C-alpha cells in the first residue's frame, strides 16, 4: 500500500489489473463507472498511472451507474461531453 501526499492510503492493484486494463483500452473505449466519489476515483487511477487507459472516470457526483451506462451506450462521445458540461456548470 502507498500513502498519497494527502495522507490517504492507496490499495495496490490486483494481479493482472494493469495489463488487463491496458489491453482493454486497445479494443474498446473504456470508462470507469462507480458510486465512489470522483475525487477518490481519479486520485487512485492517477496514482497507479492507469487513468490514461480510460476515456472517462464517472463518480457519484455525475449521476447513477444507470445514467452513466445509458449515456455511454448512446454514443462514444456522449458521456465525455456530458461530464465536461457538468463540470463547466459546477465550476
N, C-alpha and C positions, 0 to 999 in steps of 0.2 A: 504494500500500500504506500501511496505517496501523499504528502501533505502539500496542498496548494499554498500560494503566497497568502491567501486569505485565512488559512488555518484549517480548512476543511480537508477531510481525508478522501482521496480518490481511490476506489477499489481497483485492483488490477483487471485487465481484460481477461475474458475467458479464453481458454486454449482455442486456437484457430480463429478467433473472432476477427483479428485484423486481416488475415488472409481471406476469410470469407467475405467480409465487407468490401475489401479491395476488389475481389473477383466479381462480386455482385455489381459493383459500380461500372464494370466494363460491359455488362449485359443489360442493364436497366437503369432508369433514373430512380434512384433510391431516395426515400425520405425517412425521417425519424418521426414517429407519431407516439406521443406519450402524454400522460396526465401529470407528469413531473413538471415542476416549474422550469420555464425556458432557461433561466439563468444557470440552474444546476446542470441541465442537459448540455447546453452549449459549452460550459466550462469543462465538463468531463470529456466530451467529444474532442474539444480543442487540446486538453492536456494529454490525451492519448494520440493526438495527431491523426484522427480518423474523420474529422469533420469535413475534410476535403472530398470524401467519397460519397457524400450525400448532397442532394440539391437543397434540402430544407430540413431544419430541425424545428418541429412544431410542438411546443409545450402547452400546458394547460391554459395559459392566458389567451391562446389563439383559437380556442374552441374545443369541442369534444372530439374524441377519436373518430366518431362517425362523420362529423363535419370535415375533418382533415382528409379522410379517405374519400369522401364524396367529391371534395374539391380536386383531389389528385386524379380521380377517375374521369373528371370532366375535361381534362386536358393537361398536357405535360407542363404548361406554364401557369395554370390557374392557381395552384397552391402557392407557388413562389410569389406571384403577383399579389394575391390576396393578403399574404403575410406582410409583404413590403408595404402595401397600402395601410394595413392595420398599424404597423409601427410608425409610419409617417403621421397618421392621425393622432396616435397616442403620444408622440414625441412633442 
